[in-house]
Amino acid sequence: MTLILTTPSLPFSYPATFTPPSRSNPKTFRAAQQLSVDTPPPDPSPTQPKKTGVIIIGAGLAGLAAATRLRSENVPFLLVEASDAVGGRVRTDAVEGFLLDRGFQIFITAYPEAQKLLDYQALDLRKFYSGAQVYYDGRFHTVADPVRHFSDSLQTLTNPIGTVLDKLLIGLTRLRVLTKSDGDILAAKEVSTIEFLRSSGFSDSIVDRFFRPFFGGIFFDTELETTSRLFDFVLKCLALGDNTLPAKGISAIPQQLAAKLPANSTLLNSKVVSIDIESDSTANVRLKDGVVLRSELGVVVAVEEAEAVKLLAGKLEKKPGKPVRSTVCLYFSADSSQVPVRDPVLFLNGSGKGIVNNMFFATNVAPSYGPPGKALVSVSLIGLFGDVLDEDLTAEVVRELSGWFGEGMVGSWRHLRTYRIGFAQPNQSPPTDLMKDPRVGPGLYVSGDYQTSATFDGALVSGRMAAEALLRDRALVPV
Ligand SMILES: Cc1cc2nc3c(=O)[nH]c(=O)nc-3n(C[C@H](O)[C@H](O)[C@H](O)COP(=O)(O)OP(=O)(O)OC[C@H]3O[C@@H](n4cnc5c(N)ncnc54)[C@H](O)[C@@H]3O)c2cc1C
């Protein structure tokens, strides 16, 4: 087990043990409000389970958001994480001076929940070009956001990536989503994204050459089976905000949230193996190493859906097996002179051929993603390619991109690492419920992107919602 300590000499300890407040006793409500989460008491006796207020299982964005909300009410908690760092699916590895995000991830600044929780300035967000370069018919075609890059979009009005009518329809669709609230969007009548695009009158050329690689890359779903609710939500966020990367890597987002939590409140390398509910507030949570933790206010399970179903043994409805979304991300190192552009632009494969879905030069967006003189190339595929060896996948990507940028250039790139991400996102094809109730039983709550939407924002919302349900049920906030 590893505890994130801000005071390295502190022994292993937990937040305060206390009498759980009740709705009928306003005194205990106030007492709980006054508990300090910064000054944990000495260790309990080794024979007793270690006690805390709330136990949150999983320190991805959902668990971190739940912890942040509890912290804001000064309610003690312990955030228990199986892996060696916070962030869950949002992690970055430092390799040979490069920052390798575990899969291509973009932070959209207009995410509403993220705006409330994160300090954007401290994240030092670096912007992408608002649009893309689409590879089609042996060359690149610009697709530009007309609001941000008006002259680019005018010049490319008649390119083969969609008809002029398509470009008008994009403008109208954008206007439609901007006039709707997020709540309305997430609860609207839904169809799959592909059905929505077809019924809206978009041509095959824009669907196949732009929407499939672009939204397919966001949802890891080039069939575009994902709900139209998410299409609308993401389109609205893209219209209102910028696509960005934090200068220190995507993991700067969860790290910023974790840094604001109290000392000693996060326990790493600690896999939970069972949850034993004793009453509507107390539960024993057992770790793989045999340690038992006791929660006196409730448990928030903020792990991936499949793991939550396992941990909650029968309490959480198991969805009929829709395939989860997978991706592979390959990174290459290049000399700065061996990249075709300096623009922070996303390249999409609109050709309908090959295995590359999208790629970009990460150091063009954020130079800090690579050491001086080097460029970082990030290439994403949709699906897991489980039956293809890593070296064969790399060779195929190099061959394909050589056709895009020239053999001389791509041949000089050096493969750094391949990330195969079997579970990138849950399947969010209709029917969906993007605002599920976090309560699964007395004192037991779930959060995670499968409860809301499989985005950074959805995970953050789900964490807050679980914490708020618990706070209300325990009368820790006025109902
Ligand atoms: C490659 C990739 C690209 C993405 N791109 C984007 C993007 O561009 N924009 C966007 O908005 N979203 C993107 N997403 C989606 C987004 O990252 C997720 O929706 C979100 O991070 C999910 O957060 P979470 O907290 O629900 O789950 P997770 O991040 O999965 O967190 C769950 C945590 O629980 C821990 N855990 C599991 N079991 C246990 C246990 N038994 N005991 C203790 N801890 C346990 C795990 O280790 C993990 O840390 C992407 C995801 C991936 C994988």
The ligand as a MOL file (V3000), in Angstrom:
LIG
                    3D

  0  0  0     0  0            999 V3000
M  V30 BEGIN CTAB
M  V30 COUNTS 53 58 0 0 0
M  V30 BEGIN ATOM
M  V30 1 C -7.6170 6.1770 -24.5320 0
M  V30 2 C -8.7440 6.9810 -23.9800 0
M  V30 3 C -9.0410 8.1930 -24.5590 0
M  V30 4 C -10.0670 8.9740 -24.0670 0
M  V30 5 N -10.2830 10.1800 -24.6020 0
M  V30 6 C -11.1470 11.0110 -24.0120 0
M  V30 7 C -11.2490 12.3540 -24.4680 0
M  V30 8 O -10.5400 12.7620 -25.3820 0
M  V30 9 N -12.1460 13.1630 -23.8560 0
M  V30 10 C -12.9410 12.7160 -22.8420 0
M  V30 11 O -13.7300 13.5050 -22.3200 0
M  V30 12 N -12.8700 11.4380 -22.3830 0
M  V30 13 C -11.9870 10.5920 -22.9510 0
M  V30 14 N -11.8760 9.3090 -22.4960 0
M  V30 15 C -12.8390 8.8210 -21.4910 0
M  V30 16 C -12.4530 9.2220 -20.0730 0
M  V30 17 O -11.0700 9.0920 -19.8840 0
M  V30 18 C -13.1990 8.3120 -19.0900 0
M  V30 19 O -14.5820 8.3790 -19.3650 0
M  V30 20 C -12.9790 8.7010 -17.6270 0
M  V30 21 O -11.6360 8.9690 -17.3570 0
M  V30 22 C -13.4910 7.5910 -16.7300 0
M  V30 23 O -13.2300 7.9160 -15.3840 0
M  V30 24 P -13.7810 6.9860 -14.2200 0
M  V30 25 O -13.3480 7.5890 -12.9450 0
M  V30 26 O -15.2260 6.7350 -14.4270 0
M  V30 27 O -13.1000 5.5580 -14.4240 0
M  V30 28 P -11.5120 5.0960 -14.3820 0
M  V30 29 O -10.7270 6.1990 -14.9210 0
M  V30 30 O -11.5220 3.8120 -15.0710 0
M  V30 31 O -11.2400 4.9520 -12.8420 0
M  V30 32 C -11.5330 3.7930 -12.1150 0
M  V30 33 C -10.4440 3.6030 -11.0670 0
M  V30 34 O -10.8070 2.5360 -10.1990 0
M  V30 35 C -9.6440 1.8040 -9.9060 0
M  V30 36 N -10.0570 0.4610 -9.4780 0
M  V30 37 C -10.6240 -0.4990 -10.2420 0
M  V30 38 N -10.8930 -1.5800 -9.4860 0
M  V30 39 C -10.4960 -1.2900 -8.2220 0
M  V30 40 C -10.5230 -2.0140 -6.9960 0
M  V30 41 N -11.0360 -3.2440 -6.9110 0
M  V30 42 N -10.0280 -1.4220 -5.8940 0
M  V30 43 C -9.5260 -0.1680 -5.9530 0
M  V30 44 N -9.4850 0.5660 -7.0930 0
M  V30 45 C -9.9670 0.0070 -8.2140 0
M  V30 46 C -8.8800 1.7960 -11.2090 0
M  V30 47 O -7.5200 1.4670 -11.0210 0
M  V30 48 C -9.0900 3.2190 -11.6630 0
M  V30 49 O -8.1010 4.0840 -11.1780 0
M  V30 50 C -10.8590 8.4930 -22.9730 0
M  V30 51 C -10.5660 7.2620 -22.3980 0
M  V30 52 C -9.5170 6.5140 -22.8800 0
M  V30 53 C -9.1690 5.2090 -22.2170 0
M  V30 END ATOM
M  V30 BEGIN BOND
M  V30 1 1 1 2
M  V30 2 1 2 3
M  V30 3 2 2 52
M  V30 4 2 3 4
M  V30 5 1 4 5
M  V30 6 1 4 50
M  V30 7 2 5 6
M  V30 8 1 6 7
M  V30 9 1 6 13
M  V30 10 2 7 8
M  V30 11 1 7 9
M  V30 12 1 9 10
M  V30 13 2 10 11
M  V30 14 1 10 12
M  V30 15 2 12 13
M  V30 16 1 13 14
M  V30 17 1 14 15
M  V30 18 1 14 50
M  V30 19 1 15 16
M  V30 20 1 16 17
M  V30 21 1 16 18
M  V30 22 1 18 19
M  V30 23 1 18 20
M  V30 24 1 20 21
M  V30 25 1 20 22
M  V30 26 1 22 23
M  V30 27 1 23 24
M  V30 28 2 24 25
M  V30 29 1 24 26
M  V30 30 1 24 27
M  V30 31 1 27 28
M  V30 32 2 28 29
M  V30 33 1 28 30
M  V30 34 1 28 31
M  V30 35 1 31 32
M  V30 36 1 32 33
M  V30 37 1 33 34
M  V30 38 1 33 48
M  V30 39 1 34 35
M  V30 40 1 35 36
M  V30 41 1 35 46
M  V30 42 1 36 37
M  V30 43 1 36 45
M  V30 44 2 37 38
M  V30 45 1 38 39
M  V30 46 1 39 40
M  V30 47 2 39 45
M  V30 48 1 40 41
M  V30 49 2 40 42
M  V30 50 1 42 43
M  V30 51 2 43 44
M  V30 52 1 44 45
M  V30 53 1 46 47
M  V30 54 1 46 48
M  V30 55 1 48 49
M  V30 56 2 50 51
M  V30 57 1 51 52
M  V30 58 1 52 53
M  V30 END BOND
M  V30 END CTAB
M  END
